[in-house]
Amino acid sequence: MHGEELSTKPEMDWLLSMPKVELHAHLNGSIRNSTLLELARVLGDKGVVVFSDVEHVILKNDRSLVEVFKLFDLIHILTTDHDTVTRITKEVVEDFASENVVYLELRTTPKKNDSKGMSKCSYMEAVIKGLRAVTAVEVDFSPNSLDNRASMNSISVNDACCKSTRRKIYVRLLLSIDRRETTEAAMETVKLALEMRHLGVVGIDLSGNPVVGEWITFLPALKFAQEQGLYITLHCGEVPNRKEEIQMMLDFLPHRIGHACCFREEEWRKLKSSKIPVEICLTSNIMTQSVPSLDIHHFVDLYNANHPIVLCTDDSGVFSTSVSKEYSLASSAFSLGKMEMFQLARNGLEYIFADATVKQDLIKIFNSAANELDL
């Protein structure tokens, strides 16, 4: 690794202008703090929460992994109606698009809330409604469906006149199986993903508190998803006491894994031989102490081994980061220059869960950007 570090404001502006992909972003973890505070005030006025208590939870920095899941428990309380789900989806997509993320895979756990009349299906319908509500950019979330064409046709006349300069973001959805769920609930999520393929759902994620649940619980649903042609990504190796599970996850041969922080040497060998791409989340790993410090982060080893990797945020709201900040952090920590950063972002196109047509369009976007950025 070599090249001038990208740490000054002009260089940060350069990173912002560089096209990027985001393959590991949790919807609920990417909510703006301002939105969380607003929602908390409303529920505070209703007596559902004590605002002074939850304000501290929302604004706290340097969260441990335990504190991260405490915040997620609060977020679940704050985001349990359809309108809120639609709102946060719209805002999250707009935030990623504003920093020139051209392809986003957004993952979320479909939720039930009987008191609000929310089913897993209606939850996802609220997410889709949020994608349709974005006006700041053109959102392509399902190019082959009538639903998406109708959404595109709703662009105003003024926007249509400016279509040649209108920014665009591809969005695909991953449905997450929470580690607290039963085998039956996991299967329900997979079946919902299959039903919503025409609306841009491309795969399944296994996530949630890594010390909860057992791999064998989710394996039937994941095998079924794999057999049905859905893409699979797994949170793998977040904590050190899951060694047997890591082995089984790697043997399952998912299309990607997230984090890979707590691997033993034999697991690194298996990962590298299998060439499973790794979603790297630097800020998340350091803030949760999954990795003690950047100077020993496995990014370096995987990068030097030419292993497939992609920089991601994990939870941009929870960790107060962005895709551009993750690239800036990698640049300063590992002495990567502009060309290396651009190539790292471009390589991410190889690991996306989208069809060849989308990949070709994104390659054109990166080729055009290479000329504009004088690379």
Buried (B, 14 or more C-beta within 10 A) or exposed (E): EEBEBBEEEEBBEBBBEBBBBBBBBBBBBBBBEEBBBEBBBBBBEEEBBEBEEBBEBBEEEEBEBEBBBBBBEBBEBBBBBBEBBBBBBBBBBBBBBBBBBBBBBBBBBBBBBEEBEBBBBBBBBBBBBBBBBBEBBBBBBBBEBEBBEEBBEEBEEEEEEEEEEEEBBBBBBBBBBBBEBEBEBBBBBBBBBBEBBEBBBBBBBBBBBBEEBEBEBBBBBBEBBBEEEBBBBBBBBBBEEBBEBBBBBBEBEBBBBBBBBBBEEEBBEBBBEBEBBBBBBBBBBBBBEBBEEBEEBBBBEBBEEEBBBBBBBBBBBBBBBBBBBBBBBBBBBBEBBBEBBBBBBBBBBEBBBBEEEBBEBBEEBBEEBBEEBEB
